[in-house]
Amino acid sequence: MSETFANRRRELARELKRRELDCLLVTLPANWYYLTGFTGESGVLVVTPDRTTLITDGRFTAQAKQEADGIQVQLQKEALYQGVGEWLRRGGRARRVGYDPGQWTVAQCKALKKASGARSRMIEAAGLIERLRKKKDPQELATMRKAAILAGDVLESVLEIVKPGVREDEIGAEIEYRMKKGGASGVSFETIVASGARAALPHARATSKRLRKNELVVLDLGAILAHYCSDITRTVHVGRASAQTRKWYTAVQEAQGAAVNAVRAGLTCGEVDAAARNVLKKSRLDRYFIHSTGHGLGLEVHEDPRIARGQAIRLEAGNVITIEPGVYLEGVGGIRIEDDVAVGSRGSEVLTRVRRDLIEL
């Protein structure tokens, strides 16, 4: 694995040379891990075209030396950004310093500039590592496949307790327990269990509300396995669904299937999104589809690319995305179906493996 990290750093170094940057300051923990294997919680990674240095405090120096082979570890003695600035000033060679403005606060930038001196110039360099992360290698895909299968297995197993009288948060706690028992290091996000009218809230969190008969329940969950996230949603019905509910569900199921079938390298993200919306439009439900069709997935649960209306970015082999259209009727309920899909050079692979037809409990 150490060679994989080294190859990623070399690829980034080539981009730094192309942009004439003396170094890149990396502050996002997911990016630290991607480049080095370091899993600590505090520090700044300084990547230059010929070396990589992690500046961190005494809580993480031993850990960094164990996890991150082939990089220098520098003990932070001052406040973090002051220490990074002084390190740059002492080195004297970092005139053009790249950083991602979306990952820095104004206070952090001020502290760094003050400590680094007039010779260092901050250059915006957004998304350099994230663009590398978009394209998963075979090892990453294998891990994400396992994470997706684990989440799906847990979702199917927990249906045995989805019944009238059970609280949403009881189901959520059981889902998270079973994922960890199955080998997950954590959850991709706080598990969503939303029943009845609350199912119309796309990001509703589990509450003490008890499930009742004849209502929809949205179950949205994800497992982190070996650092990589999965994300799956199924909507079930407690009791026999009405004809109207079945009609809505079928429309969402067909929209999700159309978008999944559209996924292939070379297609724009907007075209995949349109495949789902066009189906819902035929059923006059498109106005109730109030979010994007999906998002990238990997070391973080929300990554590039974004599968949304008008997005001109083209899918590439190695991307992993979610496909999750839904309809939400305020005061009534909601339906969402979500799968994780890997983009291949000759089509796509659905990593989550749970049936999509309406489940009545």
C-alpha angles and dihedrals in degrees: 000000000000089000090053090055091046091052090052091051091049091052090050091047090057089054091050090054091048090053092042092238119155091206145345122227111217118198104161112098093216088057092049089055094045092054102035115007091246112147101183125126105231136046147067123259113215112202119190127175091262108028145016125222128187115207110199141143130262094272091069109027095093091044091050092051090052097045105032111060119191100022134099119248116211120194112233110225102169132043105308103253093037088052093049091049093050090047089054092047093050091050089053096195102085103092098145107047116187122211139163107244091202090065100047133075123223089247092054092050092049093050092049095047092048093050098040095055134222096301094068116079120196112228122192110239106165124185101002095136094034089060089056091047092055091074110065121206122223093267092052091048091051090053093047091049090056092046091051093049091049092053091048093049091051092048092053093045095051094056087086090075098042099106141119114296097025115118121239092234091052089058091045092051091048092050092052092045092051093048091053092044087053092057105274116144090211145324124289089227139340105299116255118222110167123169135185115346089354089068086076088070106085094205100032114150124218114275137181090270111129120229117250132201118268099026137112122249122200114206114191118172144148139192129215110219120178088345096307125112134226127194128193135165131191128173118212133183125229104222129351113336121230122244090254093052090049090052092052092046093050091052092053092044091052092046091051092047092050092052093046090050090050094057112111139127113280097028116115120245088238091057091054090049090050091053089064096041094050091058093049090047090061089058092044090242099112092099088061092055098092106170140046122286095245152318142229120278134203135096085359126041091233115044138140136318105061115208099213145128113296096004107151097189111116123229117247132202106269097038115126115203140169123238109203119152118170145171123225124193112190112236092010111060143259143254127210131168119191136181136171113241129192116210114227133186089251104034133307143290124223105221097189112074110196124121115260101207119108112282115209116195 
